[in-house]
Amino acid sequence: MKELWRASARNSFSANVLNADLDCDVAVIGGGYTGCSTALHGAELGLDVTLLEASTLGAGCSGRNSGNLNPGLWLTKEEICARLGENSGNKLNSLLCNGPTEVRKLVEKHNIDCEFNASGTFHCARDGRGLSELRARAESQRLQGMDVQVLGADETKRHLGTEYFQSCLWNRDAASIQPLAYLRGLAQAATRHGARIFENSPATKIERSGTQWLVHTPRGTLTAQALVVATDAYHRDTRFGSINPMWRLWYFNCATDPLSKDYDHILPSRQGCWDTGRVMTSFTRDVDGRFIIGSVGKLDSILSGIHLRWLKRRSIELFPELGPVPLEFSWHGSMGMTPDQLPRLVDLGPRAIGSYGYSGRGIAPGTMFGQAIANYLHTDDPDMLPLKLSQTRYSVLKKFREPFYEMGALALHLIGARSTGAAL
């Protein structure tokens, strides 16, 4: 099947392979939101930035996610402060709660055509347990100054176009975007400001030479004064900068072709939605009227049919009028997850920093972290960073949790698919 974001993006980006030895102020490894934001903001500050992407921009989760642009993290303000301390927690919260607003400013400043939709997001609940969760989240988000409202059954039906959910939490400070188009827009803006970007140029070795960093690729070497490793869940073993503890969580999406006007009552304002289920379901509409639905799992194994059968049943369960509508697009990506669901900034050596672990909230936080990293490298002031730098260490958690979550999602999707006999 085809990947929707690549098919529907109205902009494009391509870059050459690094095939020479170059010098620069900052070498950035990884062409996702953090890497491209670092390159853009660093170039705007006058830094000579070169970014290396192992594949093509958006080949990772930055080009394969659901497109929801949420303020903050999955954790509540209270949970973040409990884990980081009051001062550090409030600093991180203050930065990330403004994430969608800052992304919107970038979109407008650099004229990025990414279908920015500022109508908010809906967190949906089917039962009383879910409603209790929504009310608790709403209270926490209000304390952070967010514009949120818990809607009852009638209002939920009006906004979503389904009677399936009892309630939903509407966060009006949230947004949604075409994620690959946004990433490409960041890269285009970065190159316009003087940053160099190379695709299909994996870092195969990183080493310290005197006061400089050497980043080797198959056909060229970067010599840099500073280094940023922004590879998240797609980190390759360069024998440098282990960024554990982290594991990957796979998430897949499928989409229809544009639906007819008969379905305009389904998400008429195209908000991004997700539920409170044990294995989350997300759904939305894009600017052309396609219905998009996703959940935890990956689509490149012999068991992928379980996920797809469940997804078709789930689509009809939420919106019976859809019937057996064909799913013409499918894709998946992996998110970098940490045990405490907090992102990490790690000290990789003199003027070298790694960023990872957004745990499902990568669009706005990745953008904001990239800007903060650029400011830090420009000023050498650690107060520019949203988190204290931590030391790298290895953990076996990654080895066990990836298959655990995938098998758990497969099991629940298998049960769900069999319950109604959904067919491929």
Number of C-alpha atoms within 10 A of each C-alpha: 9 12 17 24 21 18 9 15 17 15 15 13 12 13 14 11 20 23 13 10 13 14 17 17 21 29 28 28 25 29 30 32 32 33 31 32 27 34 36 27 25 29 23 17 14 13 20 20 28 27 26 27 26 22 16 19 26 24 17 21 25 26 27 25 27 30 22 28 28 27 26 24 22 16 16 18 22 15 14 21 18 12 12 16 12 13 10 17 19 18 15 20 23 17 18 23 23 19 24 26 19 16 21 18 12 18 18 12 10 15 12 21 17 21 17 20 21 19 17 23 26 28 21 27 24 17 14 11 10 20 23 12 14 23 15 12 20 21 15 17 20 13 12 16 11 19 15 20 18 20 19 14 16 13 14 23 20 14 19 25 17 20 15 18 20 20 25 30 24 24 22 18 21 27 24 26 24 27 27 29 25 27 28 28 22 27 29 21 24 26 17 14 20 18 26 22 25 21 19 17 24 22 22 16 15 18 14 13 10 7 10 18 25 22 25 19 22 14 12 15 20 25 22 24 19 21 27 27 24 26 25 29 23 19 17 15 11 15 10 12 21 19 26 18 19 28 26 23 22 24 23 22 28 26 24 18 16 14 15 9 8 9 16 14 14 21 22 15 18 25 25 29 24 20 19 19 12 9 15 13 19 21 24 27 23 23 15 10 20 21 24 22 25 26 24 23 26 21 19 10 7 7 13 13 18 24 24 26 20 25 24 22 24 20 21 15 15 16 17 13 14 17 12 14 15 13 20 14 18 21 22 23 25 24 26 25 26 20 14 12 18 19 24 25 23 23 19 20 14 13 18 19 22 25 23 28 28 23 25 21 23 28 28 28 28 27 26 24 28 27 22 24 28 27 20 18 25 17 11 12 10 15 12 18 21 22 20 15 16 13 14 17 11 11 13 11 14 17 13 10 17 16 15 12 17 17 14 15 22 22 14 15 25 18 14 19 22 14 11 13 12 18 14 14
